[in-house]
Amino acid sequence: MIDETLTMIPGPTPVHPRILDALSRPTVSHVAPAFVEDFRSALRDFRTLCRSTSGQPFIVAGAGTLAMEMALVNVVAPGEKILVISHGYFGDRFAELAAAFGIECDLLRSNWGEAVAPADVAKRLDSGSYAAVTITHVDTSTGTASPVEAYCDLLRGRDELVILDGVCATAGIDERFDEWGIDVLLTGPQKAIGAPPGVALCLFSDRALERRRSRSSVPAYYADVLRWLPIMQDPGRYYSTPCVNEIVALATALRMVHEEGLPARFARHAAIARAVRAGLEAAGLTLFTAPGCRADTLSVVLLPSEVADIAFRKEVAARGVVLAGGLGPIAGKAFRLGHMGNIGAGEVAKSLDAIEASLRALGVAVEAGAAVAAAAPFLPR
Ligand SMILES: Cc1ncc(COP(=O)(O)O)c(C=O)c1O
């Protein structure tokens, strides 16, 4: 039986039938010419998606966390220090990774749901220097979108490498690798790109690759970009078996991103985010994330105090929509609704409808149809 549940968590996101079709093609040799061509096109399309002409892409079997590890261990040596700008659970993960590799770390944290002011970053940079600075574009735990460009302006002309975690942003929110001076952009396929999970993606600048080359070794084997470089330049070569089916699916997903066109795709994400927020507020709900820094890719939403999280999400699931729970300090008090990747008006309307009906089932007074009616004017056609 096909599961027709709508997965509206902040990743994995619903996978379009065309991408699923690519995923289910017969598994072929990792050196088969057709596969090598797909691999090459995925690498090329990923770089274009990041608005880069010179970055070196890497796509390896793994997950976003492996991409974070690749970004860090190849450019920062044990004993060196990084500045981590954190807006929640996934920003903090960089500090945990640093600790695991003997890298020192200054952690600059915002209050949950707010963004670190660029002036606070400037103060840290005035009082010291770092091997690298990490930025999480959208922290999936808090729904906070970072002012990446403003941080990058502060870092221009300095020696710190800029590492950007785009896992919950890439292909949903613009990321200008060359223009902003990013050194490593890391991301995953399972969110705004709309492909199934299974690969780690990184884009390295010349400066980042030089940093790696300047070290005789790094504390990694599989995650060492220099071992992968010959394969990324000629995907017909072997280092470690690529996940053939996932890469074919990713190549199709990236092709679809470019068929839609980047400006149109980012505009669609912005329109959907606006519609979702209007709908949630019309249902009487409160957004957790502060107004100036709400991401276009997900919404983090506070539950009314009388509504129990598990009971609420069970009601929503009974209506065919899966939501994610809150993390950290908002666990049990909030839910997270992903609205990224290859979704449109239909998915948004179904989700808002399920949320509204579930609130009513749990005794909250919400007028039937209010959420969808408030969202409708902003939804893409
Ligand atoms: C912003 C961000 N960074 C990193 C990760 C880690 O990715 P993965 O779960 O694929 O290891 C996630 C996962 O949700 C994320 O949202």
The ligand as an ORCA input file, in Angstrom:
! r2SCAN-3c Opt
* xyz 0 1
  C      20.607     23.233      9.946
  C      20.983     21.792     10.034
  N      22.283     21.453     10.018
  C      22.681     20.170     10.064
  C      21.765     19.140     10.147
  C      22.230     17.735     10.207
  O      21.856     17.046      9.060
  P      21.642     15.465      9.081
  O      20.472     15.181      9.961
  O      21.385     15.119      7.634
  O      22.897     14.852      9.616
  C      20.401     19.439     10.163
  C      19.386     18.396     10.238
  O      18.206     18.608     10.318
  C      20.013     20.807     10.102
  O      18.721     21.135     10.101
*
